[in-house]
Amino acid sequence: MRKVEKLLNSKINEKGCIHIALIDPDKCDPQLARRVSQEAKEAGTSALMLGGSTSIGGEIVDELIKGLKMSSDLPVILFPGNLFGVSKYADAVWFMSVLNSTNPFYITGAQAIGSRMVKAYNLEAIPLGYIIISPGGTAGFISQANPIPYEKPEAAAIYALAAQYMGMRFVYLERGSGVEVPISPTMVSVVKKVVNEARLIVGGGIRKREQARNIAKAGADIIVTGTVIEEKGIRASIKEIIGGIEEGVNEREV
């Protein structure tokens, strides 16, 4: 483990569950990136993720990262939806495999092609098993996933356990950006009971304090929000989500 992963683990151990803010390059510019970084840090987020499901990359991503780094010392973790989303200016990259994709390119192909770039840029690669839950949104469409049914937590659990056995230290349950209802606390709980070594990340559709509370209570280690930042304003929305996270952690059964 390198610096960013150690930091995430340290914060999870301290707080029980942390928040990471997701910035979509499609909906941000360098000026907004500076404000997002500052206000997210002030609100209590632990890191910034940058990425989306479209083909935006190159200099656009480089400039956004520079903007994010101008206003805070929060680590910037790439969340690339394609090979163009890798930048030497980031602190780390989620080196992820879409485990329930029907196309091998998104399971191992893109990773093999991108690995030399990650090494050349000396990016910290954090291994991540990415699991798409129905409906999956743009991420599911682009990655040609066979989404896990919302009401089948056991199916998500076996994919998550496979990720752990393959050595992936983080597992990400993704319902899709902009969905109306996030992943259920029941699914989070079932997955968490099976996966006892990898950290559990949950994202997609988490907009309200109560939703964050229930997911944190169920055992999530990291909650990611993106759309909520765009809709409600940065500082207020993150504080609301983090407030829910703290309540959920305090309500966990010992």
C-alpha positions in Angstrom: 0.0 0.0 0.0 1.1 3.5 -0.8 0.3 6.9 0.6 -3.3 7.5 -0.6 -4.5 4.0 0.3 -3.0 4.2 3.7 -4.7 7.6 4.2 -8.1 6.2 3.2 -7.7 3.2 5.6 -6.5 5.4 8.4 -9.6 7.6 8.0 -11.9 4.6 7.8 -10.4 3.2 10.9 -10.9 6.5 12.7 -14.4 7.3 11.5 -16.0 4.0 10.6 -17.1 5.3 7.2 -15.9 8.2 5.1 -17.2 10.4 2.3 -15.6 10.9 -1.1 -16.8 13.5 -3.6 -17.0 12.5 -7.2 -16.4 15.2 -9.9 -17.6 14.5 -13.4 -15.3 16.2 -16.0 -18.4 16.6 -18.2 -19.9 19.0 -15.6 -16.9 20.8 -14.3 -14.3 23.4 -15.3 -11.0 24.4 -13.6 -12.6 27.4 -11.9 -15.4 25.3 -10.5 -12.9 22.6 -9.6 -11.1 25.1 -7.3 -14.4 25.8 -5.5 -15.4 22.2 -5.3 -12.0 21.3 -3.7 -12.1 24.0 -1.1 -15.7 23.6 -0.1 -15.5 19.8 -0.1 -12.5 20.0 2.2 -14.2 22.5 4.5 -17.3 20.2 4.6 -15.3 17.2 5.7 -14.8 15.0 2.7 -11.8 12.7 2.8 -10.8 12.6 -0.9 -11.8 13.7 -4.4 -12.6 11.3 -7.3 -12.4 12.5 -10.8 -14.0 10.6 -13.7 -17.0 9.8 -15.7 -18.3 7.3 -18.2 -17.7 9.4 -21.3 -14.5 9.8 -23.4 -13.4 13.2 -21.9 -9.7 13.1 -21.0 -6.3 14.5 -21.9 -5.7 18.1 -21.2 -9.2 18.7 -19.9 -8.6 16.2 -17.1 -5.1 17.6 -16.5 -6.5 21.1 -16.0 -9.3 20.0 -13.7 -6.8 18.2 -11.5 -4.6 21.3 -11.3 -7.7 23.3 -10.3 -8.6 20.8 -7.6 -5.1 20.8 -6.2 -5.0 24.6 -6.0 -7.5 24.9 -3.2 -6.9 22.0 -0.9 -4.6 19.1 -0.1 -7.2 16.4 -0.6 -5.9 13.5 -2.6 -7.2 13.3 -6.1 -8.1 9.7 -7.2 -8.8 9.0 -10.9 -12.0 7.1 -11.6 -11.4 6.6 -15.3 -14.2 5.4 -17.6 -11.8 5.0 -20.4 -8.1 5.1 -21.2 -8.2 8.8 -21.8 -9.0 9.5 -18.2 -5.5 8.8 -16.9 -3.4 11.8 -15.9 0.0 12.2 -14.4 -1.2 15.0 -12.2 -3.4 12.8 -10.0 -2.3 11.2 -6.7 -3.8 7.8 -7.4 -6.0 5.8 -9.7 -8.7 3.2 -8.9 -7.3 0.4 -11.0 -10.6 -1.2 -11.5 -12.2 -4.2 -13.2 -15.9 -4.2 -14.0 -16.5 -7.7 -12.7 -20.0 -8.2 -14.2 -19.2 -6.8 -17.6 -20.1 -9.0 -20.5 -17.1 -7.7 -22.5 -13.6 -8.9 -21.4 -12.2 -5.5 -22.5 -13.7 -3.9 -19.3 -12.6 -6.8 -17.1 -8.9 -7.1 -18.1 -8.3 -5.6 -21.6 -8.4 -1.9 -20.8 -6.4 -2.6 -17.6 -3.6 -4.3 -19.6 -3.5 -1.5 -22.1 -3.5 1.2 -19.4 -1.1 -0.4 -17.0 2.0 0.9 -18.8 0.7 4.5 -18.6 0.0 4.1 -14.9 3.5 2.9 -14.3 5.1 5.6 -16.5 3.2 8.3 -14.6 4.1 6.6 -11.3 0.5 6.7 -10.2 -0.5 4.9 -7.1 -2.8 2.1 -8.4 -5.4 1.0 -5.9 -7.1 -2.4 -6.9 -10.8 -2.1 -7.1 -13.6 -4.6 -8.0 -16.4 -2.6 -9.6 -19.9 -4.2 -9.5 -22.8 -2.6 -11.4 -26.2 -2.9 -9.7 -29.4 -2.5 -11.8 -30.2 -0.2 -13.5 -26.5 0.7 -13.8 -27.0 4.1 -15.6 -24.4 5.3 -18.1 -21.6 3.3 -16.4 -23.5 0.1 -16.9 -24.3 0.9 -20.5 -20.7 1.9 -21.5 -19.1 -1.0 -19.7 -21.6 -3.5 -21.2 -22.5 -4.8 -17.8 -25.0 -7.5 -16.9 -26.3 -5.5 -13.9 -27.0 -7.3 -10.6 -30.8 -7.2 -9.9 -31.6 -4.7 -7.1 -33.4 -7.3 -5.1 -30.7 -10.0 -5.3 -28.0 -9.0 -2.7 -26.6 -12.5 -2.7 -25.6 -12.1 -6.3 -23.7 -8.9 -5.4 -22.1 -10.7 -2.5 -20.5 -13.5 -4.6 -19.0 -11.0 -7.0 -17.7 -9.0 -4.1 -16.2 -12.1 -2.5 -14.6 -13.1 -5.8 -13.0 -9.6 -5.9 -11.6 -10.1 -2.4 -10.2 -13.5 -3.3 -8.6 -12.0 -6.4 -6.7 -9.6 -4.2 -8.8 -6.5 -4.8 -8.6 -4.4 -1.6 -11.7 -2.3 -2.4 -15.1 -3.3 -3.8 -17.4 -0.7 -5.3 -21.2 -1.3 -5.5 -22.5 1.2 -8.2 -26.2 1.7 -8.9 -25.5 4.4 -11.5 -25.4 8.2 -11.6 -28.7 10.0 -11.3 -30.8 7.0 -10.2 -33.8 7.8 -8.0 -33.1 5.1 -5.3 -29.6 4.1 -4.1 -28.4 0.5 -3.3 -30.4 -0.9 -0.5 -29.0 -1.2 3.1 -29.9 -4.9 2.9 -27.5 -5.4 0.0 -24.8 -3.5 1.7 -25.3 -5.6 4.9 -25.2 -8.9 3.0 -22.1 -8.0 1.0 -20.3 -6.6 4.1 -20.9 -9.9 6.0 -19.2 -11.8 3.3 -16.4 -9.4 2.5 -14.3 -9.0 5.6 -11.0 -8.0 4.1 -11.8 -5.6 1.3 -13.2 -2.1 1.9 -16.8 -1.6 0.7 -17.6 1.5 -1.4 -21.2 2.4 -2.2 -22.3 5.0 -4.8 -25.2 6.0 -7.0 -28.4 7.8 -6.0 -27.4 8.8 -2.5 -28.8 12.3 -2.1 -30.3 12.5 1.4 -29.0 12.3 4.9 -31.2 9.4 5.7 -30.0 7.4 2.8 -26.3 7.9 3.8 -27.2 7.1 7.4 -28.8 3.8 6.5 -26.0 2.7 4.1 -23.3 3.6 6.7 -25.2 1.8 9.4 -25.4 -1.3 7.1 -21.6 -1.4 7.0 -20.3 0.7 4.1 -16.7 1.9 4.5 -16.9 4.7 1.9 -19.9 6.6 0.5 -19.5 8.4 -2.8 -21.7 11.2 -4.0 -21.5 13.2 -7.2 -24.9 14.3 -8.5 -26.0 15.6 -5.1 -23.1 18.1 -5.3 -24.4 19.3 -8.6 -28.0 19.7 -7.5 -27.8 21.2 -4.0 -24.5 23.0 -3.7 -21.2 21.7 -2.6 -20.7 22.5 1.1 -24.3 22.0 2.2 -24.8 18.7 0.4 -21.6 17.2 1.7 -22.3 18.2 5.2 -25.7 16.7 5.0 -24.3 13.4 3.7 -21.5 13.3 6.3 -24.0 14.0 9.0 -25.9 11.0 7.9 -22.8 8.9 7.8 -21.8 9.8 11.3 -25.3 9.0 12.6 -25.2 5.6 10.8 -21.8 4.7 12.2 -23.0 5.5 15.7 -26.0 3.3 15.3 -24.1 0.2 14.2 -24.4 -2.9 16.3 -21.3 -3.7 18.2 
